[in-house]
Amino acid sequence: MSPASPPTAERLRSLFDTTEPLTVGVEEEVMVLDPETLDLAPDAEAVLELFDGDARLKRELPAAQVEIVTAPAASTAEAVAAVEAGRRDLCARAGARWRFGAAGVHPFAAPEGVLSGHESYAETRSRYGRVARRQLVFALQVHVAVGGAERTLAVYNALRSYLPELSALAANSPWYDDRDSEFASVRPMIADALPRQGVPPALRSWDEYAAALAWGAAAGAFEPRVWWWELRPHVSLGTLEVRVPDAQTTLADAAGVVAFTHALVAWLAERHDAGEPLPVAPRWKIEENRWVAARDGVDGVLADLETGSREPARARLLSLIDAVEPAARRVGADAFLDAARALAEQNGAVRQRAAGDARAAAAAIADGFLG
């Protein structure tokens, strides 16, 4: 879609009305690693050549990143199986030439790196310069098709409130530039140097979203593909794209994050269907929890968005996982909720710090890729 032709409100409603309800897809951003040093290796194009156009693998902005992309799946189990197949195929075809890993950032790589030279990133390289070269960040993006335009918008507005909980659960980037960043998830702090980051605006209607995208085009500021918030209605796929989680080191951890996200969306959709008005919290309140989640992860204390009462993130997450479990059973996510509960107790950030230093954490990330 060109910047000159953003979608109209009618087109958006049609797209989101016609998606298959509660299907799930995953985009997993993976590190390409030097097999000896375990530093980032800017060899993504060479890795992709091994796959001869396989649609499951794609390039991304960092030259040391490949992305595993799954087709829409009817269940979390099917999506997780596709991620596992992608990881295993990467390792099998690379042989001894590269290793791979998944975490929010690389623990000791230089903070500024090589970007993809592909023409699709020419404007990003030119417009953002060194800021773009610092975007050596790796996410686990979960797409859920809610089904129904108005249902999707209601879930989107409510789901914004739960982005800090998802961030805390999936926090997996404490080491950065060979030292402790003092964040459980430093990745969003790096991303914040770019525009349109963090908690997205509430959208009162599809007309409002269309008008925002039209303004971006008219101003020469952005097009729909760079509406980069941590949650967005995807204007090509008709999904809600949850972009807040760090990439997860092990397959079990990735499954836990995907399952919780899928179930959380299904739970909100069911509440909407039952006629319950879903709350739409002010962005500034959610941002307060966002910072705590990035800083402290599951060790943090989150605030109730209505009353301000405080609750440990672990307790909050475990209560939410219990609440969404019936919906999880209906979307084939329940088998992985124990993995989500395990993350609430000890997530990737906790385990990386327990490794002792950035070099040991990098080794654990590489060793855990098929775990």
Residue pairs with C-beta under 8 A, 6 or more apart in sequence:
1 7
1 223
1 224
1 225
1 235
1 236
2 223
3 216
3 217
3 220
3 222
3 223
4 217
5 217
6 210
6 213
6 214
6 216
6 217
6 223
6 224
7 15
7 210
7 213
7 224
7 235
8 210
9 205
9 206
9 207
9 209
9 210
11 210
12 149
12 206
12 209
12 210
12 233
12 235
13 149
13 206
14 149
15 149
15 235
15 238
16 146
16 148
16 149
16 152
16 153
16 206
16 233
16 238
17 148
17 149
18 238
19 145
19 146
19 147
19 237
19 238
19 239
20 72
20 145
20 147
21 145
21 146
21 147
21 148
21 269
22 144
22 145
22 146
22 147
22 262
22 265
22 266
22 269
22 331
23 72
23 73
23 74
23 144
23 145
24 72
24 73
24 75
24 76
24 79
24 142
24 143
24 144
24 145
24 258
24 262
24 331
25 69
25 70
25 71
25 72
25 73
25 79
25 142
25 143
25 237
25 239
26 68
26 69
26 70
26 79
26 80
26 82
26 83
26 140
26 141
26 142
26 143
26 254
26 258
27 67
27 68
27 69
27 70
27 139
27 140
27 141
27 143
28 67
28 68
28 83
28 86
28 102
28 140
28 141
28 247
28 254
29 60
29 65
29 66
29 67
29 102
29 137
29 138
29 139
29 140
29 141
29 247
30 65
30 66
30 67
30 68
30 87
30 90
30 100
30 101
30 102
30 138
30 247
31 40
31 64
31 65
31 100
31 101
31 102
31 103
31 106
31 138
31 247
31 365
32 40
32 41
32 42
32 43
32 44
32 47
32 64
32 65
32 66
32 98
32 100
33 39
33 40
33 41
33 64
33 98
33 99
33 100
33 101
33 362
33 366
34 40
34 41
34 98
34 99
35 96
35 97
35 98
35 99
38 99
38 101
38 359
38 362
38 363
38 366
39 106
39 108
39 109
40 62
40 64
40 106
40 109
40 113
40 136
41 64
41 98
42 62
42 63
42 64
42 113
42 114
43 63
43 64
43 98
44 59
44 60
44 62
44 63
44 64
44 65
44 66
44 116
45 59
45 63
45 116
45 117
45 118
47 57
47 66
47 90
47 94
47 98
48 57
48 58
48 59
48 66
50 93
50 94
51 57
51 89
51 93
55 69
56 68
56 69
56 70
56 82
56 85
56 86
56 89
57 66
57 67
57 68
57 69
57 86
57 90
58 66
58 67
58 69
59 65
59 66
59 67
59 116
59 118
60 66
60 67
60 116
61 115
61 116
61 121
61 124
61 132
61 135
62 113
62 114
62 115
62 116
62 135
62 136
62 137
63 113
63 114
63 115
63 116
63 117
64 109
64 113
64 114
64 136
65 136
65 138
66 90
68 82
68 83
68 86
68 87
68 90
69 86
70 79
70 82
70 83
70 86
71 82
72 143
72 145
73 79
73 82
74 332
75 331
75 332
75 333
76 255
76 258
76 259
76 262
76 263
76 328
76 331
76 332
76 333
76 335
76 336
77 332
77 333
77 335
77 336
78 332
79 258
79 262
80 251
80 254
80 255
80 258
80 259
80 336
83 251
83 254
83 255
83 258
84 251
87 100
87 251
87 369
87 370
88 370
90 100
91 99
91 100
91 369
91 370
94 100
99 366
99 369
100 366
100 369
101 249
101 362
101 365
101 366
101 368
101 369
102 138
102 140
102 247
102 248
102 249
102 254
102 365
102 369
103 138
103 172
103 173
103 246
103 247
103 248
103 249
103 348
103 352
103 361
103 365
104 137
104 138
104 139
104 171
104 172
104 173
104 185
104 186
104 187
104 246
104 247
104 348
105 136
105 137
105 138
105 173
105 175
105 176
105 186
105 187
105 190
106 136
106 138
106 362
107 175
107 176
107 178
107 352
107 358
107 359
107 361
107 362
107 365
108 175
108 177
108 178
108 358
108 359
108 362
109 136
109 177
110 177
111 134
111 136
111 176
111 177
111 190
112 130
112 133
112 134
112 136
113 133
113 134
113 136
114 133
115 121
115 124
115 125
115 132
115 133
124 132
124 226
125 132
128 135
128 194
131 193
131 194
132 194
134 190
134 193
135 190
135 191
135 193
135 194
136 190
137 173
137 187
137 190
137 191
138 187
138 246
138 247
139 187
139 243
139 244
139 245
139 246
139 247
140 170
140 245
140 246
140 247
140 248
140 254
140 257
140 258
141 241
141 242
141 243
141 245
142 241
142 242
142 245
142 257
142 258
142 261
142 262
143 234
143 237
143 239
143 240
143 241
143 242
144 239
144 240
144 242
144 261
144 262
144 265
144 266
145 237
145 238
145 239
145 240
146 152
146 155
146 156
146 239
146 240
146 265
146 269
147 269
149 206
151 269
151 272
151 273
152 233
152 240
153 203
153 205
153 206
153 233
154 268
154 272
154 278
155 240
155 265
155 268
155 269
155 272
155 278
156 203
156 231
156 233
156 240
157 202
157 203
157 278
157 280
158 268
158 272
158 278
158 279
158 280
159 231
159 240
159 242
159 264
159 265
159 268
160 199
160 200
160 202
160 231
160 280
160 281
160 283
160 286
161 279
161 281
161 286
161 305
162 264
162 320
163 199
163 230
163 231
163 242
163 244
163 286
163 290
164 286
164 289
164 290
164 292
164 293
164 302
165 289
165 293
165 302
165 313
165 316
165 317
165 320
166 242
166 244
166 245
166 257
166 260
166 261
166 264
167 185
167 188
167 230
167 244
167 245
167 290
167 293
167 294
168 184
168 292
168 293
168 296
168 297
168 298
168 300
168 302
168 313
168 317
168 347
169 245
169 256
169 257
169 260
169 298
169 317
169 340
169 343
169 344
169 347
170 185
170 244
170 245
170 246
170 248
170 257
170 343
170 347
170 348
171 184
171 185
171 246
171 293
171 294
171 297
171 298
171 347
171 348
171 349
172 185
172 246
172 247
172 248
172 249
172 253
172 347
172 348
172 349
172 352
173 181
173 183
173 184
173 185
173 186
173 187
173 246
173 348
173 349
173 352
174 180
174 181
174 183
174 184
174 185
174 186
174 349
174 352
174 353
174 361
175 181
175 352
175 353
175 357
175 358
175 361
175 362
176 183
176 186
176 190
178 358
178 359
179 358
180 353
181 189
182 295
183 189
183 294
183 295
184 293
184 294
184 295
184 296
184 297
184 298
184 299
184 300
184 347
184 349
184 350
185 246
185 293
185 294
185 297
185 349
186 294
187 246
188 197
188 198
188 230
188 244
188 290
188 294
189 294
191 197
191 228
192 198
194 228
195 221
195 222
195 228
196 222
196 226
196 227
196 228
196 229
197 228
197 229
197 230
198 229
198 230
198 287
198 290
199 229
199 230
199 231
199 283
199 286
199 287
199 290
200 229
200 230
200 231
200 232
200 283
201 212
201 229
201 283
202 280
202 283
203 209
203 212
203 233
209 233
212 227
213 223
213 224
213 227
213 235
215 221
216 222
216 223
216 227
217 223
224 235
224 236
228 243
229 243
230 242
230 243
230 244
231 240
231 241
231 242
231 243
231 244
232 240
232 241
232 243
233 239
233 240
233 241
234 240
234 241
240 265
242 261
242 265
245 257
245 261
246 348
247 254
248 254
248 256
248 257
248 348
249 348
249 351
249 364
249 365
249 368
249 369
249 371
250 368
250 369
250 371
251 370
251 371
252 339
252 342
252 371
253 339
253 343
253 347
253 348
255 336
255 339
256 336
256 337
256 338
256 339
256 340
256 341
256 342
256 343
257 340
257 343
258 333
258 336
259 328
259 333
259 334
259 335
259 336
259 337
259 339
259 340
260 320
260 321
260 324
260 333
260 337
260 340
262 328
262 331
262 333
263 324
263 325
263 327
263 328
263 331
263 333
263 334
263 337
264 320
264 324
266 324
266 327
266 328
266 330
266 331
266 333
267 323
267 324
267 326
267 327
268 278
270 327
271 278
272 278
279 305
279 306
281 305
281 306
285 303
285 305
286 305
288 303
289 302
289 303
289 305
292 300
292 301
292 302
292 303
292 313
293 300
293 302
293 313
296 313
297 313
297 347
297 349
297 350
298 313
298 314
298 317
298 343
298 344
298 345
298 346
298 347
298 349
298 350
299 313
299 314
299 350
300 312
300 313
301 310
301 311
301 312
301 313
302 310
302 311
302 312
302 313
302 316
303 309
303 310
303 311
304 310
304 311
313 344
314 344
314 345
317 340
317 344
318 341
318 344
321 337
321 340
321 341
321 344
324 337
325 334
325 337
328 334
328 337
351 364
352 361
352 364
352 365
353 361
355 361
355 363
355 364
